[in-house]
Each structure stands twice: as C-alpha cells, then as structure tokens.
Amino acid sequence: MKTYTQDHIRNVGLFSHGGAGKTSLAEAALFASGATNRLGRVDDGNTVSDWDPDEIKRGMSIATSLIPVEWRDHKINLIDAPGYADFVGDMLSAMRVCDAALILLDASAGIQVGTEQAWRFAEKYSRPRAMLINKMDRENADFDRTLQQAQEMFGDIVVPAYVPIGAERDFGGIVDVLANKAFGFPDDQAGEYTEIEIPSDLAGQIEDYRTQLIERICEVDEELTLRYLEDEEITVEELQTAMCQAFVEGSLVPVMAGAATSCRGTRMVLDSIVDCFPPPSAEEATKKDGEAVTLQPDPAGPVAALIFKTVADPFVGKISYFRVYSGTVKSDSHLQVVQANEDERIGQLHVLRGKEQLAVSEVSAGDIGAITKLDSASTGDSLCDAKDQYIFEGIDFPDPAHFAAVFPHSKGDLDKMGTSINRLIEEDPTLRVWRDPDTNETIVAGLGESHVQIALQRMSRKFGVNVDIDLPKIPYRETVTTPVKGVEYKHKKQTGGAGQYAHVYFDVEPYEDDVFAFEETIVGGVVPKNFIPAVEKGVNEALAEGMVAGYPVVNVKVRLTDGSYHSVDSSEMAFKICAQQAFRKAVQQASPTLLEPVVQMKITVPEQYMGDVMSDLNGKRGQVQGMNPKDNGFTTIEAYAPLAEVQRYSSDLRSISQGRGYFSVEFSHYAQVPQHLIDNVIESAKEREAAHV
C-alpha cells in the first residue's frame, strides 16, 4: 500500500449499537474498492474485520479493527469499533483517533442504546458526525421513521442528504437530495449505480427534504442566509461546500441510506467520505515541561504518535496500534516511549487490514499503523523523537462495574495465570486485576459480566490458561455490640519441666473511632510491664478470626485491667496465648454480630426509569440519598447499598434501563447485617469454602 499525503487521508470511525452493520459496511467498502473479490458476511464468519475466533463464534465485534480502503486516490482508514456496552473501551479508543464519526442506525430497529452512546462520545471528543441508516433491504425497514427518531433525540441538526427509493425487497435506489438526482442499483452489479429519474411518488417528499436541508445549511452561513431570503440562486456546488463545512464544524449531521450486506449505497458513502469528511488536522499536546503546543500534521515535522490500542498475540508478541500526528515514523529507527522514558527500536512497520499485516516502510502524519514488540509501551503512551517529546491527551476509560474472583483450574494454570492476565490488561485497559488482601482472591474487574467472561475465555484460547470464575467473597467483618467487664482467663500448663502460666482480666467494648484499640490499667505490677506487649500482640492475632463466622473483628477496644503471673512459668508466649483466649471469651459475651461493606452508588438513568431503579434499590436494601437531574433527560441517583446485594448490578441495571443506564460504585463504610440474614451469610461462607478447598 502506497504512502498518502495528509490531505488524501480520512480517518473515519464506524460506530453503532451492536448489529447495525458496521462490519458489513467495512466489508462492502473493501469489496467496492476492489481490495477483496468477494463480499464477506458476518453470519458466515468470513469478514475481514471480525477475524478473531471469539468474534466469529458470537457473530459480533469484540475489538476495534482497522480497515484501510483506497478510494479515488485517497486512503480511508475505517476504524470498526464494537457496538456492545461491555466493549466500550475499544469504542473510546477508536473515537480518540478518528477525525469523524459515521454512526450507523438499523432501519428496522431505529435508535438504540449504542446509538446514544456513540453520539455522546462523539460530542465528548468534538468529532463531526454523519449517520447511515443501514439495512434498508431488511424487513420492516423504515427510513422516515428512523430519521424522525434521530431528529427527536439529537435535534434538527440531523438532516437527510441521501434518501432511499423503496424499502425492504423494493429498495432499489438512492436520491441525492442536494443534487436532486436519483440513482438505481442494477441487479447484476452489486454496489454499482446509474442515474435514473426520481420516482413521481417521491418527488414531493424529496422536495420537502431538500428544503429542510438547504435551510439548515443556510442557517450556519450568514451570506447564504441572506441570499436564500432574497431568493437569489445558490448553486448546488456552493450548497455542497457549505454543507461539508457545516458538517466539519458539527452544526449539521447529514444522513445517508444504504444496505451494506448487498453493497448498495456503499460507493456513495465512500464518495461522501472523500468529498466531505475532514482530513487529519492539528492536534493539541503538552511538552514534558508542561508547555502546551499545537502539532500540525506535517510529515517533515517532529515525530509524535499516540498508541491507542494494544493486542497481545501469542505468536507475534505485543502489537501496538498508533496514529501519527506529526512527522513520519520509519522502519528500523528509534523512538522514545515518553511515559515510560524508554528508548525503543522501531522494527518493521505495518498497515493492518483486519488480521492481515501489510508491511510498509513508513507511516506519515495523519495516518495509522502498527508496530510489534514495543516492550515498554502501553495504550495511551506517546512515541516521539528523543529530543522532542510530547504527551497527548489520553483515553478516559470507564471504571469497572462487574467484579469476578478467578481461580486456576489446575496447578499448571496457577503458574501461568498472573502473567496471562497481565497480558490481557495490556490489551484491554478497561480490565483491572488485583489481589484482595481481605479475601486472598484474585479479582478481575470489567465493564460487565460478558466482558469479563469473554476476556478470560480469550486468555484460555490465546495462552492456554484455564480458570474458574465466581463472585468475589464479601469481606464481612465482625464486631461487638455491648461492653463486658472483668472477663477472666487463666492459661496454665504443666507437662514436666518449665511450665506455662498467664492470667488476665479484660474489659471489651465497641469502639467506632478505629479498627482496634488496646490499653492497660495495671497497678501493682500484677502483670509485669515486659509481658504487656505480648498481651497486645495476642489480642491482635485473635482479631483475625471472629466468633460468629470467622471474619476479622473490628471496632473494638480491649482494656487489660488485672491479672497475675508466675515468677518461673510466665513468659511472653504464655501471655500471648492467654490474651488470645481471653479475647475470644470476651467477644462471645459482648453480643458479637456481623458487619457488611456498604458501597456508595451513583446511578445515571433516563428519567422514565427512575421509579424502577429506586424500587429495585429498595429491594436490595439500598438507601437513596438524593437525585441530581442532568441536561440530557437523565438523572443521577445517589444511594448506599450493601455490596452483597449489588454484585451483579451491571446486569440488573442493564435490564431495568434497557441498557441506557450506567453507574459507578465505591466503598463507603461498614454496617451491621440484619439479624435475620446472619445465618444465611454463615451458611454461604461454609459452602464457598467447601467449593474451593
């Protein structure tokens, strides 16, 4: 593949709800451009974009795929992003490096959750947006209904630029609204089109759409507005130029139509991308000393590139996807990984087309490429010349919403599990992993239950490591609820030779100010000073296992008030053992109970789902603290809820809100478990221990 200059490059992200046809559009673009000689199908598992075995198995995109298409002496980098919420990390990576977003809508399903999500992210990154109402050849396809839904949700900036002729089996052409021309699709040449007459039954509707489009174009151009109001003639070329400018500025969202699986409309989409979509532009960055700079997409400028995706390949090693914002990255050179402060040798460069790696000698400003075996580089890092180092705005990945405990399936898996999970995290920054010190479990966290499961299945396939998955243990605690005084314990042991003797009296009481406090009020030396540290140590060790269900004891104060010793048989060990037993005896008398972790939740949902969400929270023993309305028709509900009740909340909220809600969760405090639930907690703990012995 040849090298293209910046003004002949288009970086276009394909976004949608899952199943709207992004991968099919990429496949149709390859076929229309002659890069492939057959039109692959997602259902057949033979598309260039969805090449991963997990994607073929499930018939959906799981990771971002790069599809470069050469069209009219331009290079169009189509970035096919996943559409399902669990893989939003890849959607964000794609949005970060594209110059414009093409949002696909299913003509039969209309606006879906992923459509709203893509729109929201495009707004966040200030990306120009265009829409393609796809699947016009499917049953129940309705362009007008889908367009109306888009206009109601996103505003009157959404305007039709291409309108279909017919629908379902009768979808046979497209009208260019601005040019007022119609084009039909000959049955024997998939994707090709020829000019035809506008059907008479569509003429009135097309005229209405044309008026709507022209008025919107003129609204964003003062000169055209005056000419339009004065009924001056405005040429189609002038209107097209103004429409493209309005699109780039984000004040107009043109809507197209097509059917990617039959390649119909694909050539018009590619023409629109070349004619109207923006080429790579300047990018803001920061020097290492903090100075803000603007980098122009100049191939002769200082080298500056951003790594936006990492793939862990068991055979090739790490593959780093990067976009060049300035300069030219060349094979067999050296660049600095700025964040790691490491020099890396740049080996053979590639342009990726799905899984196919096309070797190239250089990747210039504005273009996208890939490098293998960058040991110190991670997603979000910058690649620069050693003398000119820049840091780009990173990718703001969401926090995890689903947590799973993983256990090696066998001893062989144990040896490789840690390394393999870390390679998964390199590949997917929305995954997190840590060792929970309270439960001694390895926790893998992701954006949803499917996200975590698919990631661990991928680990098994790629690295041969098998794990079992369970919900994480709840880190319960135990405490005392009533004070007790004068609890006595005497430790006396004589088996021949030196014996053991220790004798203590404890007061125990609840203590909210800290996890544990120890004090002594010994008078008269009944317990020598040199043994008192051993008493405290014994109590500390006894805290690790409570009397209710074996969980650590917290929020307790212990006071050593009296005791006795033996001049020969007493020792630090004897007093430590005595203190442990005395503490356990005291806890049993102090009305022990269980404490459970309570989390603070911020749940953002459309207003129509607020009642259902709050009702569900009440059923989960949640306590709503307040509601904060947002500007976009959403409301954020702040609440506290026991962790044990919301471990699967990502799935619950998705079901309640039809996938439109999202939430964050963080630990808040511990609270007493209701008395009627304590027996269930104890029984569950025993069953879990038996399952993982």
Buried (B, 14 or more C-beta within 10 A) or exposed (E): EEBBBBEBBBBBBBBBBBBBBBBBBBBBBBBBBEBBEEBBBBEEBBBBBBBBEBBBEBBBBBBBBBBBBBBEEBBBBBBBBBBBBBBBBBBBBBBBBBBBBBBBBBBBBBBBBBBBBBBEBBBEBEBBBBBBBBBBBBEEBBBBBBBBBBBEBBEEBBBBBBBBBBBBEEBBBBBBBBBEBBBBBEEEEBBBBEEBEBBEEBBEBBEEBBEBBBEBBBBBBEEBBEBBEEEEEBEEEBBBBBBBBBBBEBBBBBBBBBBBBBBBBBBBBBEBBBEBBBBBEEBEBBBBEEEEBEBBBBBEBBBBBBBBBBBBBEEEEBBBBBBBBBBBBBBEBEBBBBBBEBEBEBEBBBBBBBEEBEEBEBBBBBBBBBBBBBEEBBBBBBBBBEEBBBBBEBBEBEEBBBBBBBBBBEEEBEEBBBEBBEBBBBBBBBBBBEEBEBBEBBBBBBBBBBBBBBBBBBBBBBBEBBBEBEEBBBBBBBBBEEBBEEBBBBBEEEEEEEBBBBBBBBBBBBBEEEEBEBEBEBEEEBBEEEBBEBBBBBBBBBBEBBBBBBBBBBBBBBBBBBBEBBEEBBBBEBBBBBBBBBBBBBBBBBEBBBBBBBBBBBBBBBEEBBEBBBEBBEEBBBEBEEBEEEEEEBBBBBBBBBBBBBBEBBBBBBEBBEBBBBBBBEEBEBBEBEEEBBEEBBEBBEEBEEEEE
